[in-house]
Amino acid sequence: MSLIEVREISKTYHLGDIDLDVLKSVTTTIDQGEFVAVMGPSGSGKSTFMNMLGCLDQPSSGTYLLEGVDVGSLSRDDLAEIRNKKIGFVFQGFNLLSRTSAIENVELPLLYDGIHARERHERARMALKNVGLEGREDHRPNQLSGGQQQRVAIARALVNEVPIILADEPTGNLDTKTSLEIMELFVKLNLDSHITVILVTHEPDIAAYSKRIIKFIDGRIVSDESGEDKNIDRFVIN
């Protein structure tokens, strides 16, 4: 059974008298442990597709199965639980609370889940250590570089030990060197922890870190290319 399976999903937005077809009968599967890049020009449907996978939006038609469960049949509370327990989100803009320390930012998903303070603190500290930020736990976002802020965001995405990370242009606000460091971190998480990584990017150099590239144009998948473990020999992860 695939981790993710979408069957003929379409999405239409109704804008006054205009119907905008953003996704058109998209069908694909993603297995546990894959590293997938989703590419396409602006307006191609890639971000809408990502929102569907993250249970942030619902298709107009078609079926989305996550671990064999039909997401379309779930309640709002069920969807919220999936977003908290199954999926970690990483965004281009980091989305950190500016007046809150790194460790407190990472603790947020655990706070929503009702985890005891001591356990929250320990798990958040370990998540920060795993992304190379040991010793920066008490720093606020404005005391951290862009790359460090994105590492905090990744730690927050990981703190609930989720099987899936959805990353939307995660290097878009970073310089080239820092972008490569963040991508190496994603590779390490994918290889060492078998976390499924799905990222949206318009940069071929970033997509090259993935094992599979799905390209969208005009709401449809136009290519789906994979190379088994093609990134393992290319990058040295310390």
Summary of the structure (lengths in Angstrom):
residues: 238
radius of gyration: 17.8
end to end distance: 33.1
largest distance: 55.4
contacts: 739
relative contact order: 0.19
helix: 35%
strand: 28%
